Amino acid sequence: MQTPLDHPQNFLRQLYDAAVRRALPAHITSTYLPKPPKGRTLVLGAGKAAGAMVHAVEALWPADAPLSGLVVTRYDHTPAHPTGVPARIEIVEAAHPVPDAAGLQAAQRMLELTQNLTPDDLVLCLISGGGSALLTLPAEGLTLQDKQRINQQLLDSGANIVEMNCVRKHLSRIKGGRLAAACAPARVVTLMISDVPGDDPSVIASGPTVADPSTCADALAILERYRIELPAPVLKALNEGQLETPKPSAPVFATQQLHMIATPMQSLQAAAELARQAGLPAYILSDEIEGESRDVGKVHAALARAIAQGKGPFQRPCVLLSGGETTVTIKPLPPGAAKGRGGRAGEFCMGLAEGLQGQAGVWGLAADTDGIDGVQDNAGARVGPDTLQRAAAQGMKLASYQSRNDAYGFFEALNDLVFTGPTHTNVNDFRAILIL
């Protein structure tokens, strides 16, 4: 293990790797896998971890027990298949975070596969973050182009994940418990990897197999709040409650089982344990932090500065850890201005650098546990005591990059982007701050 004193940034990367490792399906699936049923087993699923979840199931499932199905994951997120394990479940790749035709076709095929199921059959659903965009099947009256526009507007609006997925559930024919309803009368067991604050299963991937307590009225209020327009017939259907989702009282959910096999808190605890093994106290601030990424970065910076200066609630040396799902509200650009690149982790790091103001003895790393920050090829970025000094030496002004939401451009120029490639899991934001 790299020592924190000698290699602060390498040490922070080790903490991130420990968090990701705790959430890998190959390590956590066996405890929750049901026994083969009397009938056949159909595997359905969606999310950034879906491919790795399939491989874990196939490796554990008895060779003589029937197994088939279909899952959809993000492009380039299918891991190499384990040597010697026969592929029995099809993996389809589609677009994220804005859906495409491949995801739509996969959703249609999944509903077709649920036909003619019996009470002797088992449907094993593998659900992880990202499933909302990957498993898209627009409600009656909506086109794929409509869903793409609505998704993009929600992403740009600053809406949180609960708000976004409330809308998605009510504008879908497969999310919000509708996939579970289609599987009746078969037994449904759902294995979930959480990527949402609070681990609410009805929010993860918009809960395709989970009863939905939200309502059409809730979805309408969110659309109005963020000024997102719908085709008139769909707006009318929402107003009249025609697009209501299955509720917790629906009989279809009475015999279903759901297992949360990985959560953000478990991953943060794994990172904290590694820090303690290195002799550093580690404090998990929360796994449910939300808000504007840049502002959350400033708040973390204020706490870190206070600790570094001997004024905070913890003594240095120590490590601060946090998770959750922050948001980035995209600001309008002047005509002709180049659009910035980056995601929540990079935006957080710009706020952290701004708030730290070169504070000695403080280093930070923020990265998405799926290995992709927004739609870029990096997982996140890192910050050190010399970040602003090195930027100034290159004539770079942080405020200019912040105005364009261009975290990628800022940290790329400093060689401070964090690259991991797809990790094949997803427990959302990971943030670690080392104070020496």
Phi, psi and omega per residue, in radians:
M1 nan 2.337 3.052
Q2 -1.141 2.446 3.126
T3 -1.419 2.487 3.141
P4 -1.035 -0.656 -3.077
L5 -1.191 -0.730 -3.041
D6 -1.443 -0.605 -3.056
H7 -2.420 1.286 -3.066
P8 -0.984 -0.803 -3.075
Q9 -1.230 -0.665 3.080
N10 -1.095 -0.663 3.120
F11 -1.121 -0.743 3.104
L12 -1.098 -0.659 3.092
R13 -1.129 -0.619 3.086
Q14 -1.133 -0.638 3.085
L15 -1.123 -0.752 3.079
Y16 -1.046 -0.803 -3.123
D17 -1.072 -0.654 3.109
A18 -1.137 -0.687 3.118
A19 -1.121 -0.758 3.126
V20 -1.143 -0.760 -3.090
R21 -1.034 -0.650 -3.140
R22 -1.108 -0.426 -3.060
A23 -1.786 0.135 -3.118
L24 -1.308 2.247 -3.087
P25 -0.955 -0.608 -3.112
A26 -1.054 -0.437 -3.070
H27 -1.630 -0.262 -2.895
I28 -2.246 -0.072 -2.984
T29 -1.407 -0.605 -2.966
S30 -1.004 -0.634 -3.101
T31 -1.091 -0.507 -2.974
Y32 -1.871 -0.042 -3.037
L33 -1.315 2.223 3.114
P34 -1.291 2.890 3.076
K35 -1.358 2.686 3.094
P36 -1.014 2.493 -3.109
P37 -1.481 3.116 3.052
K38 -1.141 -0.652 -3.139
G39 -1.636 -2.455 -3.111
R40 -1.736 2.858 3.100
T41 -2.017 2.155 3.104
L42 -1.920 2.183 3.129
V43 -1.817 2.167 3.077
L44 -2.236 2.657 3.112
G45 3.132 2.964 -3.140
A46 -2.764 2.556 3.066
G47 2.451 2.970 -3.123
K48 -1.191 -0.384 3.116
A49 -1.720 0.073 -3.002
A50 -1.050 -0.715 -3.128
G51 -1.108 -0.792 3.125
A52 -1.175 -0.603 3.103
M53 -1.144 -0.708 3.087
V54 -1.048 -0.810 -3.116
H55 -1.097 -0.642 3.103
A56 -1.143 -0.757 3.128
V57 -1.112 -0.815 -3.115
E58 -1.071 -0.642 -3.135
A59 -1.201 -0.490 -3.063
L60 -1.697 -0.345 -3.019
W61 -1.346 2.406 3.125
P62 -0.982 2.388 -3.080
A63 -1.115 -0.485 -3.087
D64 -1.634 0.069 3.136
A65 -1.728 2.307 -3.125
P66 -0.991 2.410 -3.138
L67 -2.697 2.192 3.094
S68 -2.676 2.996 3.082
G69 2.652 -2.930 -3.025
L70 -2.661 2.290 2.997
V71 -2.280 2.793 3.130
V72 -2.202 2.330 3.103
T73 -2.289 3.092 -3.117
R74 -1.286 2.661 3.059
Y75 -0.911 2.356 3.105
D76 1.175 0.349 3.134
H77 -1.949 0.249 3.069
T78 -1.606 2.034 -3.134
P79 -1.258 2.807 3.067
A80 -1.042 2.413 -3.070
H81 -1.278 2.403 3.118
P82 -0.991 2.375 -3.126
T83 -1.053 2.307 3.046
G84 1.462 -0.028 3.129
V85 -1.765 2.065 -3.103
P86 -1.196 2.383 3.124
A87 -1.393 2.025 3.130
R88 -1.973 -0.251 -3.102
I89 -2.033 2.259 -3.108
E90 -1.363 2.390 3.071
I91 -2.001 2.130 3.110
V92 -1.910 2.497 3.096
E93 -1.895 2.517 -3.099
A94 -2.582 -3.136 -3.028
A95 -1.490 2.612 3.047
H96 -2.662 2.406 0.192
P97 -1.612 -0.123 3.093
V98 -1.746 2.161 -3.019
P99 -1.162 2.814 3.077
D100 -2.408 -3.077 -3.055
A101 -1.127 -0.554 -3.141
A102 -1.108 -0.706 3.094
G103 -1.175 -0.679 3.102
L104 -1.088 -0.802 -3.141
Q105 -1.117 -0.655 3.106
A106 -1.117 -0.730 3.129
A107 -1.114 -0.735 3.101
Q108 -1.063 -0.759 -3.137
R109 -1.140 -0.633 3.113
M110 -1.078 -0.773 3.108
L111 -1.097 -0.637 3.100
E112 -1.132 -0.649 -3.135
L113 -1.174 -0.380 -3.128
T114 -1.388 -0.143 -3.135
Q115 -1.215 2.514 3.060
N116 1.198 0.390 3.014
L117 -1.280 2.673 -3.105
T118 -2.150 2.942 3.086
P119 -1.087 -0.321 3.112
D120 -1.437 -0.160 -3.069
D121 -1.602 2.741 3.077
L122 -2.089 2.302 2.976
V123 -1.897 2.019 3.112
L124 -1.756 1.970 -3.085
C125 -1.793 2.215 -3.100
L126 -1.924 1.858 -2.970
I127 -2.128 2.311 3.067
S128 -2.533 2.992 -3.115
G129 -1.006 2.537 -3.074
G130 1.754 -0.234 -3.093
G131 -1.122 -0.425 -3.124
S132 -1.067 -0.771 -3.142
A133 -1.406 -0.618 -3.055
L134 -1.269 -0.529 -3.082
L135 -1.899 1.389 -3.036
T136 -1.949 2.246 3.086
L137 -2.553 1.619 -2.979
P138 -1.009 2.537 3.047
A139 -1.095 2.802 3.120
E140 -0.938 2.251 3.137
G141 1.714 -0.148 3.107
L142 -1.921 2.462 3.036
T143 -1.713 2.940 3.043
L144 -1.048 -0.653 3.126
Q145 -1.111 -0.648 3.069
D146 -1.076 -0.816 -3.114
K147 -1.122 -0.655 3.105
Q148 -1.095 -0.768 3.134
R149 -1.115 -0.809 -3.107
I150 -1.108 -0.757 3.108
N151 -1.036 -0.805 -3.117
Q152 -1.132 -0.702 3.125
Q153 -1.148 -0.673 3.079
L154 -1.129 -0.738 3.134
L155 -1.076 -0.663 -3.102
D156 -1.426 -0.278 -2.971
S157 -1.380 -0.382 -2.999
G158 1.589 0.092 3.079
A159 -1.075 2.508 3.104
N160 -1.433 3.040 -3.001
I161 -1.164 -0.577 3.110
V162 -1.133 -0.761 3.118
E163 -1.133 -0.817 -3.122
M164 -1.035 -0.788 -3.059
N165 -1.345 -0.411 2.999
C166 -1.072 -0.789 3.098
V167 -1.130 -0.813 -3.105
R168 -1.030 -0.724 -3.122
K169 -1.068 -0.702 -3.065
H170 -1.437 -0.171 3.098
L171 -1.925 0.466 -3.054
S172 -2.283 2.713 3.027
R173 -1.814 0.102 -3.111
I174 -2.336 -0.388 -3.120
K175 -1.566 3.113 3.107
G176 1.112 0.666 3.117
G177 1.537 -0.092 -3.059
R178 -1.252 -0.533 3.085
L179 -1.146 -0.711 3.100
A180 -1.066 -0.734 3.129
A181 -1.080 -0.642 -3.138
A182 -1.216 -0.421 -3.104
C183 -1.415 -0.267 -3.134
A184 -0.990 2.483 0.147
P185 -1.661 0.285 -3.139
A186 -1.190 2.732 3.026
R187 -1.327 2.394 -3.129
V188 -2.061 2.199 3.031
V189 -2.117 2.169 -3.106
T190 -1.929 2.226 2.989
L191 -1.830 2.177 -3.041
M192 -2.133 2.471 2.912
I193 -1.938 2.088 -3.013
S194 -1.436 2.375 3.017
D195 -2.237 0.339 -3.068
V196 -2.154 2.575 3.070
P197 -1.028 2.241 3.129
G198 1.551 -0.146 3.071
D199 1.003 0.595 3.125
D200 -1.230 2.002 -3.079
P201 -1.134 -0.387 3.127
S202 -1.322 -0.227 -3.140
V203 -1.727 -0.579 -3.106
I204 -1.063 2.071 -3.098
A205 0.954 0.450 -3.108
S206 1.085 0.460 2.965
G207 0.844 1.059 -3.116
P208 -1.079 -0.412 -3.141
T209 -2.041 0.303 -3.031
V210 -2.120 2.390 3.076
A211 -0.999 2.505 -3.029
D212 -1.986 1.987 3.111
P213 -1.377 -0.234 -3.136
S214 -1.334 2.886 -3.010
T215 -2.219 2.943 3.030
C216 -1.008 -0.660 3.136
A217 -1.103 -0.672 3.087
D218 -1.085 -0.785 3.141
A219 -1.094 -0.727 3.121
L220 -1.080 -0.722 -3.126
A221 -1.114 -0.669 3.131
I222 -1.188 -0.773 3.111
L223 -1.063 -0.688 3.120
E224 -1.209 -0.692 -3.110
R225 -1.047 -0.685 -3.084
Y226 -1.793 0.185 3.028
R227 0.977 0.871 3.123
I228 -1.842 2.163 -3.048
E229 -1.589 2.630 3.083
L230 -2.151 2.698 2.976
P231 -0.991 2.516 -3.044
A232 -0.929 -0.785 -3.130
P233 -1.093 -0.628 3.141
V234 -1.260 -0.679 3.076
L235 -1.067 -0.711 3.114
K236 -1.130 -0.742 -3.137
A237 -1.119 -0.665 3.085
L238 -1.151 -0.784 -3.136
N239 -1.059 -0.578 -3.109
E240 -1.600 0.025 3.104
G241 1.331 0.256 -3.096
Q242 -1.267 -0.308 -3.111
L243 -1.830 0.450 -3.117
E244 -1.176 2.522 -3.120
T245 -1.569 2.779 3.067
P246 -1.076 2.364 -3.053
K247 -1.732 2.909 -3.092
P248 -0.992 -0.440 -3.128
S249 -1.383 -0.133 -3.102
A250 -1.108 2.326 -3.089
P251 -1.022 -0.471 -3.071
V252 -1.054 -0.428 -3.089
F253 -1.596 -0.079 -3.018
A254 -1.108 -0.633 -3.052
T255 -1.880 0.142 -3.097
Q256 -1.449 2.722 3.089
Q257 -2.157 2.553 3.107
L258 -2.407 2.331 3.108
H259 -2.186 2.193 3.060
M260 -1.545 1.802 -2.979
I261 -1.579 -0.279 3.062
A262 -2.687 2.443 -3.111
T263 -2.374 2.810 3.083
P264 -1.013 -0.693 -3.111
M265 -1.115 -0.711 3.122
Q266 -1.054 -0.688 3.123
S267 -1.215 -0.688 3.078
L268 -1.126 -0.647 3.109
Q269 -1.144 -0.639 3.097
A270 -1.115 -0.722 3.092
A271 -1.155 -0.703 3.132
A272 -1.098 -0.688 3.136
E273 -1.128 -0.693 3.104
L274 -1.121 -0.703 3.109
A275 -1.097 -0.717 -3.132
R276 -1.176 -0.600 3.074
Q277 -1.098 -0.477 3.096
A278 -1.495 0.055 3.087
G279 1.562 0.255 -3.113
L280 -1.943 2.298 2.964
P281 -1.076 2.430 -3.138
A282 -2.217 2.338 -3.087
Y283 -2.152 2.106 3.088
I284 -1.558 1.923 -3.099
L285 -1.197 -0.799 3.113
S286 -3.134 2.699 2.989
D287 -1.845 0.218 -3.052
E288 -2.211 0.460 -3.070
I289 -1.297 2.216 3.099
E290 -2.194 3.103 3.139
G291 2.071 3.095 3.114
E292 -1.094 2.233 -3.037
S293 -0.942 -0.794 -3.087
R294 -1.118 -0.706 3.133
D295 -1.188 -0.684 3.089
V296 -1.092 -0.658 3.073
G297 -1.066 -0.717 3.131
K298 -1.142 -0.685 3.129
V299 -1.129 -0.778 3.074
H300 -1.048 -0.683 3.141
A301 -1.113 -0.739 -3.136
A302 -1.071 -0.726 3.120
L303 -1.162 -0.770 -3.128
A304 -1.109 -0.716 3.126
R305 -1.097 -0.738 -3.136
A306 -1.089 -0.738 3.124
I307 -1.142 -0.771 -3.132
A308 -1.076 -0.528 -3.119
Q309 -1.658 0.158 3.093
G310 1.319 0.370 -3.084
K311 -2.018 -0.008 -2.998
G312 -1.634 -3.104 -3.113
P313 -1.335 -0.258 3.137
F314 -2.137 2.738 3.103
Q315 -1.705 2.487 3.025
R316 -1.465 2.651 0.041
P317 -1.374 2.617 3.091
C318 -2.870 3.004 3.077
V319 -2.168 2.337 3.022
L320 -1.833 2.325 3.141
L321 -2.193 2.524 3.056
S322 -2.699 2.784 3.087
G323 -2.501 -2.959 -3.112
G324 2.239 -2.736 3.107
E325 -2.508 1.772 3.100
T326 -1.455 3.105 -3.111
T327 -2.294 2.789 3.053
V328 -2.237 2.055 3.054
T329 -1.556 2.053 -3.094
I330 -1.341 2.167 -3.096
K331 -1.520 2.528 3.079
P332 -1.065 2.477 -3.125
L333 -1.783 2.615 3.030
P334 -1.092 2.683 3.117
P335 -0.943 2.300 3.113
G336 1.477 -0.142 -3.123
A337 -1.303 2.485 -3.139
A338 -1.320 2.364 3.134
K339 -1.242 2.399 3.136
G340 -1.328 2.919 3.111
R341 -2.156 2.605 3.095
G342 2.512 3.046 -3.132
G343 -2.373 -2.861 -3.051
R344 -1.096 -0.730 -3.073
A345 -1.138 -0.785 3.118
G346 -1.122 -0.703 3.117
E347 -1.096 -0.718 3.069
F348 -1.018 -0.784 -3.095
C349 -1.147 -0.582 3.040
M350 -1.122 -0.739 3.085
G351 -1.137 -0.649 3.118
L352 -1.131 -0.808 3.131
A353 -1.077 -0.744 3.120
E354 -1.054 -0.777 -3.092
G355 -1.272 -0.588 -3.126
L356 -1.249 -0.570 3.115
Q357 0.914 0.732 3.073
G358 1.308 0.366 -3.136
Q359 -0.924 2.221 3.138
A360 -1.162 2.498 3.024
G361 1.392 0.259 -3.114
V362 -2.223 2.231 3.075
W363 -2.238 2.594 -3.139
G364 -2.448 2.679 3.041
L365 -2.459 2.349 3.023
A366 -2.324 2.317 -3.112
A367 -2.713 2.621 3.060
D368 -1.421 2.386 -3.068
T369 -1.258 -0.140 3.038
D370 -1.528 -0.083 3.115
G371 1.535 0.031 -3.094
I372 -2.269 2.059 3.106
D373 -1.605 1.784 -3.069
G374 1.277 -2.052 3.113
V375 -2.103 0.267 -3.099
Q376 -1.570 -3.078 -3.130
D377 -1.699 0.031 3.109
N378 -1.772 2.761 3.068
A379 -1.515 -0.498 -3.099
G380 3.070 -2.538 -3.088
A381 -2.688 3.022 3.142
R382 -2.336 2.716 -3.089
V383 -2.321 2.474 3.071
G384 -2.368 3.100 -3.140
P385 -1.043 -0.428 -3.077
D386 -1.776 0.190 -3.064
T387 -1.018 -0.924 -3.089
L388 -1.200 -0.586 3.124
Q389 -1.135 -0.779 3.136
R390 -1.171 -0.613 3.090
A391 -1.133 -0.774 -3.141
A392 -1.096 -0.611 3.136
A393 -1.130 -0.418 3.097
Q394 -1.700 0.127 -3.142
G395 1.307 0.367 -3.110
M396 -1.659 2.323 3.071
K397 -1.888 2.109 -3.106
L398 -0.974 -0.729 -3.095
A399 -1.046 -0.597 3.125
S400 -1.135 -0.738 3.124
Y401 -1.231 -0.616 3.102
Q402 -1.137 -0.641 -3.117
S403 -1.144 -0.411 3.140
R404 -1.810 0.077 -3.032
N405 0.905 0.803 -3.041
D406 -1.924 1.059 3.114
A407 -1.123 -0.643 -3.122
Y408 -1.068 -0.826 -3.136
G409 -1.087 -0.676 -3.110
F410 -1.154 -0.911 -3.054
F411 -1.371 -0.405 3.044
E412 -1.112 -0.759 -3.132
A413 -1.114 -0.460 3.141
L414 -1.645 0.006 -3.071
N415 1.036 0.661 -3.089
D416 -2.074 0.348 2.972
L417 -1.352 2.613 3.099
V418 -1.861 2.117 -3.137
F419 -1.993 2.291 3.099
T420 -2.287 -0.370 -2.927
G421 1.306 2.972 3.115
P422 -1.006 2.318 -3.100
T423 -1.621 -0.264 -3.132
H424 1.220 0.475 2.928
T425 -2.639 -3.124 -3.092
N426 -2.937 1.735 2.990
V427 -2.067 0.497 2.959
N428 1.274 -2.675 -2.964
D429 -1.093 2.460 3.008
F430 -2.235 2.261 3.120
R431 -2.352 2.339 3.115
A432 -2.405 2.314 3.115
I433 -2.196 2.158 -3.129
L434 -1.774 2.206 -3.113
I435 -2.128 1.972 -3.080
L436 -1.957 nan nan
